[in-house]
Amino acid sequence: MENKGDAFDLVVIGGGPAGYVGAIRAAQLGMKTALVEKDRLGGVCLNMGCIPSKSLIHQAEVFRSISELEKMGIQIDRSEFRYEKVFRQSRIVAEKLSKGVQFLMKKNGIQVFSASARFASSKDLEIDGIGLIHANRFLIATGTSPRTLEGFEADEKTILSSTGALMLQEVPVRLLVIGSGAIGMELGDVFRAFGAEVTIAEILPSILPTEDYEISRFVHQAFQKKGIRILTQTKVMNNGLSNSGLLVTFENSEQGIWRETFTNVLVAVGRKPNTEGLGLDRLGFQLNQGYIPVGDSYQTTVPHIFAAGDVIGPPLLAHLASKESEIAVESMAGFPTISKVPPENVPGATYCTPQVGSFGKRETDLERVGTPYKKYVFPYRGIGKAVAMGKSEGMIKLLSDPSTHQLLGAHIVGEQATELIHELLLSKTEGIPIDAVARMIHSHPTISEGIMEACRGLDGWAIHV
């Protein structure tokens, strides 16, 4: 194929949080930049993940608040409720933000190719319907896709991936969620709010298995109170269709083997990297379980090719993907930057109710390697604003180094946990002593007073507990 046009300084492959952010940052730094995306700008996160799911979560919370209004004597007729309208609002939000990314591409002078692409050589990209384009550097940011489970291959009608679940226009009658990571927990919580009977099955000993055990246990109990059944250390097998839905076999040590029927099954057992069909074999790449290995500045074994985001491996987080791509292009441009994001400085967030926000070491991590630590847990019931809002269920758990008084990890479950975590993360990343946070004035009444109290608690002088 013919080479099209002048060489670009950078071509980004993928238009998700890693791709479009990297492209914009490159353009800001004076690089002639192009971006290739075969689907919609914004990637899975914006179109079929983070953003539409948060719209559903918000609307679920609004729907749950009906019971609070009824306590005030307000009568609400639910008979005209249509989940289809909830779904359509989530699509409006996603479409609006996708158009926003299109605007940003134009504003920053980034040429966008809407097509599939693959490497023809280490410096030439073959774009369907376009031909070859040449670049001095490339950033691979192709993301991931839902991982399948044998016997539960998604048809997006009865058996759903996260994509199919987000596109449902009716609430499942009886939903089985396989997997209790953030995706499974969030969507299971949403459909329960709108009336579905929900069961969550997890093969590991606890739900939210990457979170601290006390946080996981708290969420487990909160979900059970909402009528969500949780089965841990449980295997599942698909036994085909019955007259009333999908027949599923369960097995665990407590109940043995049994069978149940569900109208829908959501498979949320992780994601797989989108590296097939990119022509990476032509460049001599050695993948690691499909993921692209990278070194400092997210540089691959081919020096002028970088990779960022989910395609380089866990944790699969949109905010981490964006930061990785920023570091990669800043390195390319010779702009002062760090070499990599330290894993302990990456915040995690789960947006179910109650929310979970965390970073750094878990208590079991420290115990396993014998690291000395100090622990303090401040309950939400000691936060005046939380009590006033009727949101007093939750905790702030801090783990610190007894000798340096620096945070080793922070774990929050409760109202606004995904927002609150950042004050503590700032303390850790910038080396701000915990006692400085403890002594800083926090507005009253606010949920963030709980952060102040927890930091005080580490030194034994929390006031409201």
Number of C-alpha atoms within 10 A of each C-alpha: 10 9 14 12 9 10 17 17 19 25 32 29 28 29 28 28 29 33 32 29 24 32 32 23 20 27 21 14 15 11 19 20 27 25 24 25 23 17 15 18 28 27 24 22 18 23 25 20 17 16 19 25 27 18 19 22 23 17 19 19 17 12 16 13 11 15 14 12 12 11 9 8 9 11 11 10 8 9 6 6 11 13 14 14 12 20 20 15 15 24 21 13 16 23 17 12 17 18 14 13 20 16 12 16 22 11 11 17 16 21 16 18 17 18 14 18 23 18 19 19 14 20 18 20 23 23 20 14 11 16 14 22 22 22 21 14 22 28 26 25 31 29 31 21 17 17 16 17 16 7 13 21 14 20 10 18 14 20 21 24 25 23 18 17 25 20 19 16 14 15 20 21 14 18 23 26 23 25 23 26 18 21 24 27 23 20 23 26 24 25 23 22 22 20 12 18 20 26 20 24 22 25 18 15 11 18 27 24 15 12 23 21 15 16 22 18 15 16 22 17 12 16 21 11 10 13 14 20 16 20 21 17 15 21 17 20 15 17 15 13 14 12 7 9 16 20 17 21 16 17 17 15 9 8 9 9 13 11 13 12 20 22 19 22 29 26 26 24 21 19 16 18 20 19 19 10 11 18 18 18 12 12 14 11 14 14 13 10 10 15 20 25 20 17 12 14 23 25 22 21 16 13 10 16 22 26 30 32 30 28 24 27 21 11 13 17 19 20 14 23 25 20 18 26 30 23 24 27 28 21 18 21 14 9 12 9 13 14 16 14 15 10 12 15 18 17 19 21 20 20 23 23 21 20 19 29 24 31 25 21 21 21 23 11 12 15 11 8 8 9 10 12 17 16 18 18 18 25 21 24 19 20 23 19 19 23 14 11 10 12 18 19 16 24 24 25 25 27 25 22 15 14 9 9 18 18 27 22 24 27 27 31 29 26 23 19 24 19 14 22 24 16 13 22 22 12 16 22 14 8 12 16 15 22 16 13 19 22 12 10 10 16 9 11 12 12 25 20 23 26 23 24 26 26 30 21 21 23 14 11 13 17 11 13 12
